[in-house]
Amino acid sequence: MGDIFEDGDNDIEMMAKTAEKPGLPFNLRLKAWWEGYDTADLAQRWAAVHGGKSDPAAADESSEKRTVEPPKQVEADVPLRRPHMPWDERRVEIAELVWGEGYCGPGGPENVIAMSKLLALSPEMSMLVLGAELGGPARTLASHFGVWISGYEGEKELAEAGMAISERKGMAKKAPIIRYDFEELEPFERRFDRVLSKEYLFRLEDIEAVFKTVEESLKDDGLFLITNYVLADEPAGFDSEVRQWMQDEPQPVYMRTGDEVCQILKNSGFGIRVNEDITDHYQSLVRQTWAKAEDYIATLMKKGDSAKPYIDVLLKEAELWTKRGRLFEEGKLKVARILAHKKDAQRLMSDW
């Protein structure tokens, strides 16, 4: 990567005010997270190189306190406390600032259109989107292909915000975003020609029940396109870094290998047409987006005195994505793209 201190001299003083570690600019914190550096150590090094723009004495004092402070006792029966990252107005605004209007993750309109060409969409078709989030992909596909979409989202705040965007854009009927309980699994309101789930299924505990519900709602020979976080292999499920990441995610995650997901699909009445690793492409999208971190900071600074809470949310998002990215880089997690098809009922009867 080269010396991490070579960059970041532009607008240093403004950037430093936004960093959790005194004097360490946001763009360097982001690099530190991504590359696995210790940010406390970098803060001290930054101060030494740049003539005391941060307070080395304070850093030393903080380090000393960390050394002498007795370790906290952890009780086995204390429930896990996940990072507090609700989908409130601030986080929604940050998500759209980073990923684009209506999006909560990598892969904007061009990427969604490209990946969905496997589905051969047309205006005569109806489509179900599982995990619609803010509805960006649903509206993109409805606008580009003319397909009628029903977007189902498990997070109440995301569903409400996504539906508000659809209404504002005049797409409340063409691409509604609907709150859906993935634990109760009520039948969907209609039968669909196509189904899409974009990096969402790893958040669901009982995907076999979800797949069976989807299968019942798909027309014969309907297609189901999935992109999903998966374990690289079975041993990765026992890896300490993977287990720690699972605990650090804001919402519970349930990890499986790509082959396990495919087998569950087969058990639910689907055949598999495509099962491929798209991790490198996914990572390139993430890197391209976070390379513009300074631009996001500059935009938020225009809020003046109210900027700080938004910047705090941005920092949390950056840390969330760099933790994921590190496991992708280490080959412990992968992003899989799977194209499944519903088997024709008559064909299944003949197989008996």
C-alpha positions, 0 to 999 in steps of 0.5 A: 500500500505504501506509506500510509502517511503519504496522503491526506495533507489537503484540508487536514485540519478540517478532516482531523476534527471529524476523526475519533482519534485526535489528529488522524484524518478520516481518509487515513482512518479508513485506510487503517481500518481497511489494511488492519492498522491500529488507529491509536498507534497511527494517531501517535505516528501522525502527531510525530510526523506532522509536528504535534497536530495531535497531542502525543501526551494525551495519546501516551496517557491514554495508552498508559490507562489502557495498560493499567486498567484491569480487564473487564469481567465478561459473564457468560449469561450476558446477552450480546450487545450489537453495535447500535446502528438503527436505520434512522433518518441519519443513517438513511441519509448517509447510505444514500450519500455513499451508495446513491439514492435508494441504495444501501450497498455497492452496485448502483443502477448500472450494476443492477441492470447488468446483473439482472440481464440473466432474468430476461425481464420484460414489461409483461412480467411481475417481479418480487424483490426480497430485502428491498431496503430503500428500493433503489434496485426495485425502482431501477429495474422497473424503470429500465425494463418496465417490469412490475415489482413488489419489494419486500423489506424486513426493516420497518424504517427502511420499508417506510423510507423506501415507500416514501421515495417510490411515492415521491417518484410516482412509482408507488404502484410500479415499485412499492416497498412493503414491510414484511415479516420474514419470520411469520412468512405470510403468503405473498399477494400474487404469483411472480415471474421473477424473484431477486434477492441482493445481499440479504439472505444471510440475514435470515435464519430459516432460508429453507422456509423462505425458499419454499414460500418463494417457490409457491409464489413463482410461476412454473419455470420462473427464475430466482436470482440471488447475490449473497454473502457466504462462507468460503468453506465449512471451516470458515464457519469456525474461524475466530475472525469470522465469528467475531465479525458475525457478532459485530454486525448490527443485525444477526447473520446466519452464514452458510457456504454457497453449496449449502445455499444451493442444496437448500434451493434444490430441496425447495423445488429449484434447479441451479443454473448458475453458481459463481463467485463474484467477490472480486467484482463486489470488492472493486465496487466497494473500494471505488465507492469509499475512495471518495470518502473525503467528498462525503466529509466535505458534503457533510461539513456543509451542515455546519454545527449539525454535521458531527452526528452525521459524520459519526454515522459515516465513521460507523458505516466505514468501519462496518464495510472495512470489517467485511472487506477484510474477510473478503480479502482474506478469502474467508467470506465470499459473495456468491451469485446464484441463478435458480429456476422453479421446476415445471410441475408436470416435469416433476410428476414425470420424474416420479 
